[in-house]
Amino acid sequence: MNSLYYHIIIFSLSSLLGYTQNTQSSQSKKLLQEEVKATITTFFEGFHSADTTKIYTSIDKSMILQTIIPDTKGGRTITMSNVKMFVLAIHNKQQSENWKEELLDFKIEATDAIAHVWTPYNFYLNDRLSHCGVNSFQLYNNGTAWKITAIADTRNTEGCIVTTN
């Protein structure tokens, strides 16, 4: 009888310990995802307000920008953009131009060192839908902050689903 009682207690404690570890793991994952999302949000806050300082706080100095676009043969090609020229274009945009990238969803996979984020989007130029697509962000944690190391995106002018504006 004592042996049965002992096994029940051990089983109960093991179950409780496993539940606690899973909860902590889930909470840790959620915190990582929130930190990663905050970095991307900061990037777009800078993008929308033409605040290049804010943009530079969210990106790594060696960030890669790639765009996948349709080619003339019915396939796709990839173009590379210079990050400094991209940020300069944001800085120099006319005050009368309104650029808004509406992120429709965040799918985030993250460890404590690296993260990948998938964000479908609609892009509006002066409150008019210009194009839509998907962003793919790669980030790393340098020990003090998350930094975007790469952005790849697609751009489509057809098949966009307008949600809000």
C-alpha positions in Angstrom: 0.0 0.0 0.0 2.8 2.4 0.9 4.4 1.7 -2.5 1.2 2.5 -4.4 0.9 5.7 -2.3 4.5 6.6 -3.1 4.0 6.1 -6.8 0.9 8.3 -6.9 2.7 11.1 -5.2 5.7 10.8 -7.5 3.4 10.7 -10.6 1.5 13.8 -9.3 4.7 15.8 -8.7 6.1 14.8 -12.1 2.9 15.9 -13.8 3.0 19.2 -12.0 6.6 19.8 -12.8 6.0 19.0 -16.5 3.1 21.4 -16.5 5.1 24.2 -14.9 8.0 23.7 -17.4 5.5 23.8 -20.4 3.9 26.9 -19.0 7.3 28.6 -18.6 8.3 27.5 -22.1 5.1 28.9 -23.5 5.5 32.2 -21.6 9.1 32.5 -22.8 8.1 31.8 -26.4 5.3 34.4 -26.2 7.8 37.0 -24.7 10.3 36.4 -27.5 7.5 36.8 -30.1 6.4 40.1 -28.5 10.0 41.4 -28.6 10.5 40.4 -32.2 7.1 42.0 -33.2 8.1 45.2 -31.3 11.2 45.5 -33.5 9.3 45.2 -36.7 6.7 47.6 -35.4 9.5 50.1 -34.6 10.8 49.7 -38.1 7.4 50.5 -39.6 6.8 53.4 -37.2 10.1 54.9 -38.6 9.0 54.0 -42.2 5.6 55.7 -41.9 7.0 58.8 -40.1 10.2 59.1 -42.2 12.2 58.7 -38.9 15.4 57.2 -40.1 16.9 57.1 -36.6 14.0 54.8 -35.6 14.6 52.7 -38.6 18.3 52.4 -37.9 17.6 51.3 -34.3 15.7 48.3 -35.6 18.0 47.0 -38.3 21.5 45.5 -38.5 24.0 47.6 -40.4 24.5 44.8 -42.9 20.8 44.2 -43.5 19.8 42.7 -46.9 16.8 43.9 -48.8 15.3 41.7 -51.6 12.2 41.9 -53.7 10.8 39.0 -55.7 9.0 40.3 -58.7 7.4 38.7 -61.8 9.6 38.7 -64.9 8.6 39.1 -68.6 8.7 35.3 -69.2 6.1 34.4 -66.6 8.6 33.5 -63.9 10.1 35.5 -61.1 13.3 37.3 -60.4 14.9 38.7 -57.3 16.3 42.3 -57.0 18.6 43.6 -54.3 18.2 47.1 -52.8 20.9 49.1 -51.1 19.8 49.7 -47.5 21.3 53.2 -47.3 19.6 54.2 -50.5 16.3 52.7 -49.2 16.6 54.7 -45.9 17.6 57.8 -47.8 14.5 57.5 -50.1 12.3 57.3 -47.0 14.1 60.4 -45.5 13.7 62.3 -48.7 10.1 61.5 -49.5 7.9 64.5 -50.1 5.8 65.6 -47.1 2.8 65.4 -49.3 3.3 61.7 -50.0 1.7 59.3 -47.6 3.2 55.8 -47.5 1.4 53.2 -45.4 2.2 49.5 -45.2 -0.6 47.7 -43.5 0.6 44.4 -41.9 -2.3 42.0 -42.0 -0.8 39.2 -39.8 2.3 38.2 -37.9 3.6 34.6 -38.0 6.6 34.5 -35.8 9.0 31.7 -35.0 11.8 32.6 -32.6 14.5 31.2 -30.3 16.5 33.4 -28.0 19.0 34.1 -30.8 17.1 34.1 -34.1 13.7 34.7 -35.5 11.7 34.6 -38.7 8.5 36.6 -39.3 6.0 36.3 -42.1 3.7 39.3 -42.7 1.2 39.6 -45.5 0.6 43.3 -46.3 -1.2 45.9 -48.3 0.8 49.0 -49.4 -1.1 52.3 -49.8 0.3 55.3 -51.6 -1.6 58.5 -50.7 -4.4 56.3 -49.2 -4.8 54.4 -52.4 -3.9 50.7 -52.6 -0.7 50.4 -54.7 0.2 46.7 -54.2 0.1 43.8 -51.8 2.4 40.9 -51.0 4.2 39.1 -48.2 7.3 40.3 -46.2 9.7 37.7 -44.8 11.9 39.1 -42.0 15.0 37.5 -40.6 16.2 38.8 -37.2 18.8 38.0 -34.6 19.3 39.0 -31.0 22.7 40.7 -30.4 22.4 40.2 -26.7 20.7 43.5 -26.0 18.2 43.9 -28.8 16.6 42.3 -31.8 17.9 43.5 -35.2 16.4 42.9 -38.6 19.1 41.3 -40.8 17.1 40.6 -43.9 13.8 41.5 -45.5 12.5 39.8 -48.6 9.1 40.8 -50.1 6.8 40.1 -52.9 4.8 42.7 -54.7 1.5 42.0 -56.5 -0.9 44.5 -58.1 -3.7 41.9 -58.6 -5.4 39.6 -56.1 -5.1 42.1 -53.2 -7.7 41.8 -50.5 -8.5 45.2 -48.9 -9.3 45.0 -45.3 -9.1 48.5 -43.9 -7.4 51.7 -44.7 
